[in-house]
Amino acid sequence: MSDRSHLFSLRLGHAVRESCVKEPYSSARLLKDLLAGVTVGIIAIPLAMALAIASGVAPQYGLYTAIIAGAIIALTGGSRFSISGPTAAFVVVLYPVAMKYGLGGLLTASVLSGVILIALAFLRLGRLIEYIPEPVTLGFTAGIAVVIATLQVKDFFGLNLASLPEHYVEKVWLLLSSLGQTHWASLLVAGATLSVMLLWPRLKWPVPPHLPAVLIGSVLAMALASAGAEVETIGSRFSYLLPDGTSGQGIPPVLPQFEWPWKQAGAGGLPFELSWQTMRDLLPSAFAIAMLGAIESLLCAVVLDGMSGKRHSANSELLGQGLGNIITPFFGGITATAALARSAANYRAGAQSPFASVIHAGVVLLGLVLLAPVLAWLPMPAMAALLLVVAWNMSEAPKAVHLIKSAPRGDVLVFLTCFSLTVLFDMVIAISAGIVMASLLFMKEIAEMTKVSDISHVQKQVPEKLAEGWVVFKISGPLFFAAADRIFGELSTLCHQKQGIVLYLDGVPILDAGGLAALTKLIDKCQKSATQMYVADLQFQPLKTLARANIKPIAGVLSFYPTLREALEAAPKYQMHDVSELHGG
């Protein structure tokens, strides 16, 4: 692909075509995919369950997501190394939907988000990642991390709280006021898990830290339980009922089964009612899920491109993400997108193609069927500790601190705004406000760069002195609505009682409707005051704008010249007179 074609191309299964058809796929490459897929699959099992729980649903739905979406998105998408499944970024959006509408509403919203993602792909909007400023991205990801960390406090300290309030400040107040009820056994398990997570990387062993951490946390929880200090586990919190009437604790050891998303249970176990009203109510959440999914998947693809030297197809990736999020909910899976940590681990483990992600999905499937009784023993405090580390990693705190210390004040303000709005209100509001604020600040800076200067006495540009009452102005910078009124307002003042002006516009790359309106006002003023205006050296875009607006020369008022030199040659020059003539002979 050409250097920028990846931003515009769209084809189904782009990554598979590029890595397995265009490049020969050998048995050696298959072996590398197999090893990478097994590695990432083992990593994904506890993460998928933890993220499902954090999103407000039972852990098996996270596994279903990793299985179905992990395979479909890999085979249909545009990034060869991405691993898709449940991610921490979605927790802040999915949790409120699950609480209000239940699993049925959450899965329906996921389907709608998939439709939106496919629409974005066909509209060729994959390049939207270019237009999201870094302070906005850092702000909402740090805010999401804080929300996720806050949601883990309950299980980390073993607090006996049936539910948490909807608003963040109320959540924090309730959690702080309940810390006196801390369950010491849960805190011990969580602390041990967290300690292993933090200390394990220092050993520099190839085993991912969360696997030994969860294992040690589980062993400690069982030891405490045998001593009479029960710690809540996945098995004690979650139960299931199979179609044949069989019930059990923990995770059902069965394959994902097809079921209409809107037939799943609603809030509080009541039936979910699908109607036009609920569809309208879910649409804002679906849009938020789609936007976040697009941002996360494309950011992940960009990072993987930097690591591998390959090129993803942005629109093809959106197409794959859309298809995955439409199909996965029909098998009980929640919203999915590319997971950066798992994708990076996939590449580092030697992945060669999207088949590594398919193998990862198969490993998760085997874990679901064969290890369900074992997974039920995982302690909830250990899962909370795992998610605390996930939240810290996604927060990119070092980057955020560096931005606050070194970035311009406008960027810091955008970051703090996005961060605060994400935590206190809503991610959609945060991103919208952040992009609008960043755009306004950018326009302000660009507008301030547009200057007007009097070059009448700059001999290099105006070699001959013009006649009395004539002046040459050079405008540098774009004449768009944010700058044009100020610039032409200055010119209007400077042109007062002048015989003529020459506008040198070779430094004006853009003239928009606002600039055109301001220029027209100046022309009208010159016409009324009998001031001649010569416009010189127009660039292509301003010339095209004037032509479309049918701005034509006006005899004795407005003239156009291709170069400054020709405009100066047409302007009247200063004439030297004999002294005797000045004194009448």
C-alpha positions as CSV (number, residue, x, y, z in Angstrom):
1,M,0.0,0.0,0.0
2,S,1.1,3.6,-0.5
3,D,2.1,5.6,2.5
4,R,-1.4,6.9,3.2
5,S,-3.7,4.4,1.4
6,H,-4.2,2.5,4.6
7,L,-6.4,5.5,5.7
8,F,-8.8,5.1,2.8
9,S,-8.9,1.4,1.7
10,L,-11.8,-0.8,2.6
11,R,-12.0,-4.6,2.0
12,L,-13.2,-7.5,4.0
13,G,-10.5,-9.6,5.6
14,H,-7.8,-7.1,4.7
15,A,-5.3,-8.4,7.3
16,V,-5.7,-12.1,6.3
17,R,-5.2,-11.2,2.7
18,E,-2.1,-9.2,3.4
19,S,-0.5,-11.6,5.8
20,C,-1.6,-15.0,4.4
21,V,-2.3,-14.5,0.7
22,K,0.0,-11.7,-0.4
23,E,2.8,-13.2,1.8
24,P,3.3,-17.0,1.7
25,Y,1.9,-18.7,4.8
26,S,4.2,-21.5,5.8
27,S,4.1,-24.2,8.4
28,A,6.8,-22.3,10.3
29,R,4.6,-19.2,10.5
30,L,1.6,-21.3,11.6
31,L,3.7,-22.7,14.4
32,K,4.6,-19.1,15.5
33,D,0.9,-18.2,15.4
34,L,0.1,-21.2,17.4
35,L,2.5,-20.3,20.2
36,A,1.5,-16.7,20.3
37,G,-2.2,-17.6,20.3
38,V,-1.8,-20.0,23.2
39,T,0.2,-17.4,25.1
40,V,-2.4,-14.7,24.7
41,G,-5.3,-17.1,25.2
42,I,-4.0,-18.0,28.6
43,I,-3.6,-14.3,29.4
44,A,-7.1,-13.5,28.2
45,I,-9.1,-16.0,30.3
46,P,-8.9,-14.2,33.7
47,L,-8.9,-10.7,32.1
48,A,-12.1,-11.5,30.1
49,M,-13.9,-12.6,33.2
50,A,-12.7,-9.7,35.3
51,L,-13.8,-7.2,32.6
52,A,-17.2,-8.8,32.3
53,I,-17.7,-8.6,36.0
54,A,-16.6,-4.9,36.0
55,S,-19.1,-4.2,33.2
56,G,-21.9,-5.5,35.3
57,V,-22.5,-9.0,33.9
58,A,-21.5,-12.6,34.7
59,P,-18.0,-13.6,33.9
60,Q,-18.9,-16.2,31.2
61,Y,-20.1,-13.3,28.9
62,G,-16.5,-12.0,28.9
63,L,-15.3,-15.4,27.8
64,Y,-17.9,-15.6,25.1
65,T,-16.8,-12.2,23.8
66,A,-13.1,-13.2,23.6
67,I,-14.1,-16.4,21.8
68,I,-16.6,-15.1,19.2
69,A,-15.3,-11.5,18.7
70,G,-11.7,-12.6,18.9
71,A,-12.1,-14.9,15.9
72,I,-14.6,-12.9,13.8
73,I,-12.8,-9.5,14.0
74,A,-9.4,-11.1,13.3
75,L,-10.7,-12.8,10.1
76,T,-12.6,-9.8,8.8
77,G,-10.6,-6.8,10.1
78,G,-7.7,-4.7,8.9
79,S,-5.0,-5.2,11.6
80,R,-3.0,-8.4,11.5
81,F,-1.8,-8.4,15.1
82,S,-4.8,-7.0,17.0
83,I,-6.5,-9.2,19.7
84,S,-10.1,-8.2,20.2
85,G,-12.3,-8.9,23.2
86,P,-13.7,-7.1,26.3
87,T,-11.5,-4.2,27.3
88,A,-11.2,-1.9,30.3
89,A,-12.1,1.2,28.3
90,F,-15.7,0.0,27.8
91,V,-16.4,-0.5,31.5
92,V,-17.4,3.1,32.1
93,V,-19.9,2.9,29.3
94,L,-21.2,-0.7,29.7
95,Y,-21.7,-0.7,33.4
96,P,-24.5,1.9,33.5
97,V,-26.3,0.2,30.6
98,A,-26.1,-3.2,32.3
99,M,-27.4,-1.7,35.5
100,K,-30.4,0.1,33.8
101,Y,-31.3,-2.4,31.1
102,G,-29.7,-5.7,32.1
103,L,-27.9,-8.1,29.8
104,G,-30.6,-7.8,27.1
105,G,-30.2,-4.1,26.8
106,L,-26.4,-4.3,26.9
107,L,-26.3,-6.8,24.0
108,T,-28.8,-4.8,22.0
109,A,-26.7,-1.7,22.4
110,S,-23.7,-3.7,21.2
111,V,-25.5,-4.7,18.1
112,L,-26.5,-1.1,17.4
113,S,-22.8,0.0,17.9
114,G,-21.7,-2.6,15.4
115,V,-24.1,-1.1,12.8
116,I,-22.6,2.3,13.5
117,L,-19.1,1.0,13.1
118,I,-19.9,-0.5,9.7
119,A,-21.4,2.8,8.7
120,L,-18.2,4.6,9.7
121,A,-16.2,2.1,7.7
122,F,-18.3,2.6,4.5
123,L,-18.1,6.4,5.0
124,R,-14.3,6.0,5.0
125,L,-14.0,7.6,8.4
126,G,-11.1,5.4,9.5
127,R,-8.8,8.4,9.4
128,L,-10.8,10.0,12.2
129,I,-8.0,8.9,14.5
130,E,-5.9,11.8,13.0
131,Y,-8.3,14.4,14.3
132,I,-8.4,13.4,18.0
133,P,-5.8,15.5,19.9
134,E,-3.6,13.7,22.4
135,P,-4.8,15.7,25.4
136,V,-8.4,14.5,24.6
137,T,-7.2,10.8,24.4
138,L,-5.1,11.0,27.5
139,G,-7.9,12.8,29.4
140,F,-10.7,10.4,28.8
141,T,-8.5,7.2,29.2
142,A,-7.1,8.6,32.5
143,G,-10.7,9.3,33.6
144,I,-11.9,5.8,32.6
145,A,-9.0,4.4,34.6
146,V,-10.1,6.3,37.7
147,V,-13.7,5.1,37.3
148,I,-12.6,1.5,36.9
149,A,-10.3,1.7,39.9
150,T,-13.2,3.2,42.0
151,L,-15.5,0.3,41.0
152,Q,-12.9,-2.2,42.3
153,V,-12.8,-0.7,45.9
154,K,-15.8,-2.7,46.9
155,D,-14.4,-6.1,46.2
156,F,-10.8,-5.1,47.1
157,F,-11.8,-4.3,50.6
158,G,-14.6,-6.9,50.7
159,L,-17.3,-4.3,51.5
160,N,-20.8,-5.7,52.0
161,L,-22.6,-3.3,49.6
162,A,-25.5,-4.6,47.5
163,S,-25.0,-1.9,44.8
164,L,-23.3,1.5,44.2
165,P,-25.0,4.8,43.4
166,E,-25.1,6.0,39.8
167,H,-23.1,9.3,40.2
168,Y,-19.4,9.2,40.9
169,V,-19.3,11.6,43.9
170,E,-22.0,9.5,45.6
171,K,-20.0,6.3,44.9
172,V,-16.9,7.7,46.5
173,W,-18.8,9.0,49.5
174,L,-20.4,5.6,50.1
175,L,-17.2,3.7,49.6
176,L,-15.3,5.9,52.0
177,S,-18.0,5.8,54.6
178,S,-18.0,1.9,54.4
179,L,-14.3,1.4,54.8
180,G,-14.9,0.7,58.5
181,Q,-16.6,-2.6,57.4
182,T,-13.5,-3.9,55.6
183,H,-13.3,-7.7,55.4
184,W,-9.7,-8.4,56.4
185,A,-9.4,-11.7,54.6
186,S,-10.5,-10.1,51.3
187,L,-8.1,-7.3,51.8
188,L,-5.3,-9.8,52.5
189,V,-6.1,-11.7,49.3
190,A,-6.3,-8.5,47.3
191,G,-3.1,-7.2,48.8
192,A,-1.2,-10.4,48.0
193,T,-2.5,-10.5,44.4
194,L,-1.6,-6.8,43.9
195,S,1.9,-7.3,45.4
196,V,2.7,-10.2,43.1
197,M,1.4,-8.2,40.1
198,L,3.8,-5.3,41.0
199,L,6.8,-7.4,42.0
200,W,6.7,-10.2,39.4
201,P,8.0,-8.2,36.4
202,R,11.3,-7.6,38.3
203,L,12.1,-11.3,38.0
204,K,12.1,-10.8,34.2
205,W,10.5,-14.2,33.6
206,P,8.4,-14.7,30.4
207,V,5.3,-15.6,32.4
208,P,2.7,-12.7,32.5
209,P,2.4,-11.4,36.1
210,H,-1.3,-11.7,36.4
211,L,-1.2,-15.5,36.1
212,P,0.9,-16.2,39.1
213,A,-0.8,-13.3,41.0
214,V,-4.3,-14.8,40.5
215,L,-3.0,-18.3,41.3
216,I,-1.3,-17.1,44.6
217,G,-4.5,-15.1,45.5
218,S,-6.6,-18.2,44.9
219,V,-4.4,-20.5,47.0
220,L,-4.4,-17.9,49.8
221,A,-8.2,-17.6,49.6
222,M,-8.6,-21.3,49.9
223,A,-6.3,-21.4,52.9
224,L,-8.2,-18.7,54.6
225,A,-11.5,-20.4,53.8
226,S,-10.2,-23.6,55.5
227,A,-9.3,-21.5,58.5
228,G,-12.9,-20.2,58.7
229,A,-12.4,-16.9,56.9
230,E,-14.5,-17.1,53.8
231,V,-13.5,-15.0,50.8
232,E,-16.1,-14.3,48.0
233,T,-15.3,-16.1,44.8
234,I,-16.7,-16.3,41.3
235,G,-18.5,-19.5,42.3
236,S,-20.1,-18.0,45.4
237,R,-21.3,-14.8,43.6
238,F,-22.4,-16.1,40.3
239,S,-24.8,-19.0,39.4
240,Y,-26.3,-20.3,36.1
241,L,-29.2,-22.3,34.9
242,L,-28.9,-24.5,31.8
243,P,-31.8,-25.1,29.4
244,D,-32.2,-28.7,30.8
245,G,-32.9,-27.3,34.2
246,T,-29.4,-28.0,35.6
247,S,-28.1,-25.2,37.8
248,G,-24.6,-24.6,39.2
249,Q,-22.3,-22.0,40.7
250,G,-19.7,-20.0,38.8
251,I,-19.4,-20.5,35.0
252,P,-21.4,-22.9,32.9
253,P,-19.0,-25.3,31.1
254,V,-20.9,-25.2,27.8
255,L,-20.3,-23.6,24.4
256,P,-21.8,-20.2,23.6
257,Q,-25.2,-20.7,22.2
258,F,-27.2,-18.7,19.7
259,E,-30.0,-16.5,21.3
260,W,-31.6,-13.3,20.2
261,P,-29.9,-10.5,22.2
262,W,-33.2,-8.8,23.2
263,K,-34.4,-12.1,24.5
264,Q,-31.8,-12.1,27.3
265,A,-32.8,-10.9,30.8
266,G,-33.3,-7.2,31.5
267,A,-32.5,-5.3,34.7
268,G,-33.1,-7.2,37.9
269,G,-33.7,-10.5,36.1
270,L,-37.0,-9.1,34.5
271,P,-37.6,-9.6,30.8
272,F,-36.1,-7.0,28.5
273,E,-38.7,-5.2,26.5
274,L,-37.6,-4.3,23.0
275,S,-39.5,-1.2,21.7
276,W,-38.9,1.9,19.7
277,Q,-38.5,3.8,22.9
278,T,-35.9,1.5,24.4
279,M,-34.1,1.6,21.0
280,R,-34.0,5.4,21.2
281,D,-32.9,5.2,24.8
282,L,-30.1,2.9,23.9
283,L,-28.9,4.8,20.8
284,P,-26.7,7.3,22.7
285,S,-25.0,4.5,24.6
286,A,-24.6,2.6,21.3
287,F,-23.0,5.7,19.7
288,A,-20.6,6.1,22.6
289,I,-19.7,2.4,22.4
290,A,-19.1,2.7,18.6
291,M,-16.9,5.9,19.0
292,L,-14.9,4.4,21.8
293,G,-14.5,1.1,19.9
294,A,-13.3,3.0,16.8
295,I,-10.8,5.1,18.8
296,E,-9.5,2.1,20.8
297,S,-9.1,-0.3,17.8
298,L,-7.5,2.3,15.6
299,L,-5.1,3.5,18.3
300,C,-4.2,-0.1,19.0
301,A,-3.6,-0.7,15.2
302,V,-1.4,2.5,15.0
303,V,0.7,1.3,18.0
304,L,1.1,-2.2,16.4
305,D,2.2,-0.6,13.1
306,G,4.9,1.2,15.0
307,M,6.1,-2.0,16.6
308,S,6.0,-4.2,13.5
309,G,6.6,-1.8,10.6
310,K,3.4,-3.1,8.9
311,R,0.4,-1.1,7.8
312,H,-3.2,-1.7,8.9
313,S,-6.3,-0.6,6.9
314,A,-8.2,1.7,9.1
315,N,-11.6,1.3,7.4
316,S,-11.2,-2.4,7.1
317,E,-10.5,-2.6,10.8
318,L,-13.7,-0.6,11.5
319,L,-15.6,-3.0,9.2
320,G,-14.3,-6.0,11.2
321,Q,-15.0,-4.4,14.5
322,G,-18.6,-3.7,13.3
323,L,-19.2,-7.2,12.1
324,G,-17.8,-8.6,15.4
325,N,-20.0,-6.5,17.5
326,I,-23.1,-7.3,15.5
327,I,-22.6,-11.1,15.6
328,T,-21.0,-11.6,19.1
329,P,-24.2,-10.5,21.1
330,F,-26.2,-13.3,19.4
331,F,-23.9,-15.7,21.2
332,G,-24.0,-13.8,24.6
333,G,-20.8,-11.8,24.1
334,I,-20.7,-8.2,25.2
335,T,-19.0,-5.3,23.3
336,A,-15.5,-6.0,22.0
337,T,-12.7,-3.9,20.6
338,A,-8.9,-4.4,20.1
339,A,-7.1,-4.7,23.4
340,L,-3.7,-3.0,23.3
341,A,-2.0,-5.0,26.1
342,R,-3.1,-8.4,24.7
343,S,-2.3,-7.3,21.1
344,A,1.2,-6.1,22.1
345,A,1.8,-9.5,23.9
346,N,0.6,-11.2,20.8
347,Y,3.1,-9.5,18.6
348,R,5.9,-10.0,21.1
349,A,5.1,-13.7,21.3
350,G,5.9,-14.0,17.6
351,A,2.4,-13.7,15.9
352,Q,2.6,-13.7,12.1
353,S,-1.1,-13.3,11.1
354,P,-4.7,-12.9,12.4
355,F,-4.8,-16.7,12.9
356,A,-2.9,-16.1,16.2
357,S,-6.1,-14.3,17.4
358,V,-8.3,-17.2,16.1
359,I,-6.1,-19.6,18.1
360,H,-6.3,-17.4,21.2
361,A,-10.1,-17.6,20.8
362,G,-9.8,-21.4,20.7
363,V,-7.7,-21.5,23.9
364,V,-10.3,-19.4,25.7
365,L,-13.0,-21.8,24.4
366,L,-11.1,-24.8,25.8
367,G,-10.6,-22.9,29.1
368,L,-14.4,-22.3,29.3
369,V,-15.3,-26.0,28.6
370,L,-12.5,-27.7,30.5
371,L,-11.6,-25.4,33.4
372,A,-15.0,-23.9,34.4
373,P,-15.0,-25.7,37.8
374,V,-11.5,-24.4,38.5
375,L,-12.3,-20.9,37.4
376,A,-15.2,-20.7,39.9
377,W,-12.5,-20.7,42.7
378,L,-11.0,-17.4,41.6
379,P,-11.5,-14.9,44.4
380,M,-13.3,-11.6,43.7
381,P,-10.7,-9.6,45.7
382,A,-8.0,-11.0,43.4
383,M,-10.0,-10.0,40.3
384,A,-10.3,-6.5,41.8
385,A,-6.6,-6.3,42.3
386,L,-6.0,-7.5,38.7
387,L,-8.3,-4.7,37.4
388,L,-6.6,-2.1,39.5
389,V,-3.4,-2.8,37.6
390,V,-5.2,-2.8,34.3
391,A,-6.7,0.6,35.2
392,W,-3.2,1.9,36.1
393,N,-1.7,0.7,32.9
394,M,-4.4,2.2,30.7
395,S,-4.2,5.5,32.6
396,E,-0.8,6.3,31.1
397,A,0.0,8.3,34.2
398,P,3.6,9.1,33.2
399,K,2.4,10.6,29.8
400,A,-0.3,12.6,31.6
401,V,2.1,14.0,34.1
402,H,4.6,14.9,31.3
403,L,1.8,16.7,29.4
404,I,0.8,18.7,32.5
405,K,4.4,19.7,33.1
406,S,5.5,20.5,29.5
407,A,2.5,21.2,27.3
408,P,1.0,24.6,26.5
409,R,-1.7,25.8,29.0
410,G,-4.5,25.2,26.4
411,D,-3.6,21.5,26.0
412,V,-3.4,21.1,29.8
413,L,-6.9,22.7,30.1
414,V,-8.2,20.3,27.5
415,F,-6.7,17.3,29.3
416,L,-8.1,18.3,32.7
417,T,-11.6,19.0,31.2
418,C,-11.8,15.6,29.5
419,F,-10.5,13.9,32.6
420,S,-13.0,15.7,35.0
421,L,-16.0,15.2,32.7
422,T,-15.2,11.5,32.2
423,V,-15.0,10.9,35.9
424,L,-17.9,13.1,37.0
425,F,-20.4,12.8,34.1
426,D,-20.0,10.8,30.9
427,M,-17.3,9.9,28.4
428,V,-19.3,11.1,25.4
429,I,-19.7,14.5,27.0
430,A,-16.0,14.5,27.8
431,I,-14.8,13.6,24.3
432,S,-17.2,16.0,22.7
433,A,-16.3,18.9,25.0
434,G,-12.6,18.1,24.7
435,I,-12.6,18.0,20.9
436,V,-14.6,21.3,20.7
437,M,-12.4,23.0,23.2
438,A,-9.2,21.8,21.5
439,S,-10.6,22.9,18.1
440,L,-11.5,26.4,19.5
441,L,-8.1,26.8,21.1
442,F,-6.4,25.7,17.9
443,M,-8.4,28.2,15.9
444,K,-7.5,30.9,18.3
445,E,-3.8,30.1,18.0
446,I,-4.0,30.0,14.2
447,A,-6.0,33.2,14.1
448,E,-3.4,35.0,16.2
449,M,-0.7,34.0,13.7
450,T,-2.4,36.0,11.0
451,K,-0.8,39.4,10.9
452,V,-0.9,42.6,8.8
453,S,2.1,44.8,8.3
454,D,3.0,48.0,6.5
455,I,5.8,47.3,4.0
456,S,5.7,50.6,2.2
457,H,9.2,51.5,3.4
458,V,10.7,48.0,3.0
459,Q,13.0,48.7,0.0
460,K,13.5,45.1,-0.8
461,Q,9.8,44.6,-1.5
462,V,8.9,48.2,-2.5
463,P,11.9,49.6,-4.3
464,E,10.3,52.8,-5.5
465,K,8.5,55.2,-3.2
466,L,4.8,55.4,-3.9
467,A,2.8,58.6,-4.3
468,E,1.6,60.4,-1.3
469,G,-1.5,58.7,0.2
470,W,-0.5,55.3,-1.1
471,V,0.5,52.4,1.2
472,V,1.4,48.7,0.8
473,F,0.2,46.1,3.3
474,K,1.3,42.5,3.5
475,I,-1.1,40.0,5.1
476,S,0.5,36.7,6.4
477,G,-1.7,33.8,7.6
478,P,-5.1,32.3,6.8
479,L,-8.0,34.7,6.4
480,F,-10.7,32.6,8.0
481,F,-13.6,33.7,10.1
482,A,-11.7,33.8,13.4
483,A,-9.0,36.1,12.0
484,A,-10.6,38.0,9.1
485,D,-12.7,40.5,11.0
486,R,-9.7,41.5,13.1
487,I,-7.4,41.8,10.2
488,F,-9.7,43.7,7.9
489,G,-10.8,45.9,10.9
490,E,-7.2,46.9,11.3
491,L,-6.9,47.6,7.6
492,S,-10.0,49.7,7.7
493,T,-8.4,51.9,10.3
494,L,-5.0,52.0,8.6
495,C,-6.6,52.9,5.2
496,H,-8.5,56.0,6.6
497,Q,-7.9,59.0,4.3
498,K,-5.6,57.1,2.0
499,Q,-5.6,57.6,-1.7
500,G,-4.8,53.9,-2.4
501,I,-3.7,50.7,-0.9
502,V,-1.9,47.6,-2.3
503,L,-2.7,44.3,-0.5
504,Y,0.1,41.8,-0.9
505,L,-1.5,38.4,-0.3
506,D,1.1,35.8,-1.2
507,G,1.2,34.8,2.5
508,V,-2.6,34.0,2.6
509,P,-3.2,30.3,1.9
510,I,-6.9,30.3,2.8
511,L,-9.8,32.7,2.4
512,D,-13.1,31.3,3.7
513,A,-16.7,32.7,3.7
514,G,-15.9,34.8,6.8
515,G,-12.8,36.2,5.2
516,L,-14.7,36.9,2.0
517,A,-17.4,38.8,3.9
518,A,-14.8,40.9,5.7
519,L,-13.0,41.7,2.4
520,T,-16.2,42.7,0.8
521,K,-16.9,45.2,3.6
522,L,-13.4,46.7,3.1
523,I,-14.1,47.0,-0.7
524,D,-17.4,48.8,0.0
525,K,-15.6,51.2,2.4
526,C,-12.9,51.9,-0.2
527,Q,-15.6,52.6,-2.8
528,K,-17.4,55.1,-0.6
529,S,-14.2,56.9,0.4
530,A,-12.8,56.9,-3.2
531,T,-9.8,54.8,-2.1
532,Q,-8.2,52.6,-4.7
533,M,-7.4,49.0,-3.8
534,Y,-4.9,46.8,-5.7
535,V,-4.9,43.1,-4.7
536,A,-1.6,41.3,-5.6
537,D,-0.3,37.8,-5.7
538,L,-3.4,35.7,-4.7
539,Q,-2.8,32.0,-4.1
540,F,-5.0,29.4,-5.7
541,Q,-7.5,28.8,-2.9
542,P,-8.3,32.5,-2.2
543,L,-8.4,33.2,-6.0
544,K,-10.9,30.3,-6.4
545,T,-13.0,31.6,-3.5
546,L,-13.1,35.1,-5.1
547,A,-14.0,33.6,-8.5
548,R,-16.9,31.6,-7.0
549,A,-18.2,34.7,-5.2
550,N,-18.0,36.6,-8.6
551,I,-15.8,39.3,-7.1
552,K,-14.6,41.3,-10.2
553,P,-12.5,44.4,-10.7
554,I,-14.2,47.7,-10.2
555,A,-13.0,50.6,-12.3
556,G,-11.3,53.2,-10.2
557,V,-11.8,51.1,-7.0
558,L,-10.6,47.5,-7.2
559,S,-7.9,45.9,-9.4
560,F,-6.1,42.5,-9.3
561,Y,-2.5,41.8,-10.3
562,P,-0.7,38.5,-10.5
563,T,2.4,39.8,-8.7
564,L,3.4,42.6,-6.3
565,R,5.8,44.0,-8.9
566,E,3.0,44.5,-11.5
567,A,0.8,46.1,-8.8
568,L,3.6,48.5,-7.8
569,E,4.3,49.4,-11.5
570,A,0.6,50.3,-11.9
571,A,0.5,52.4,-8.8
572,P,1.3,56.2,-9.0
573,K,4.9,57.0,-7.9
574,Y,6.3,59.9,-5.8
575,Q,7.4,62.7,-8.2
576,M,10.4,65.0,-7.4
577,H,9.8,68.6,-8.3
578,D,12.2,71.4,-8.9
579,V,12.5,73.8,-5.9
580,S,11.9,76.9,-8.2
581,E,8.6,75.3,-9.3
582,L,7.6,74.8,-5.7
583,H,8.2,78.5,-5.0
584,G,6.4,79.7,-8.2
585,G,9.4,80.4,-10.4
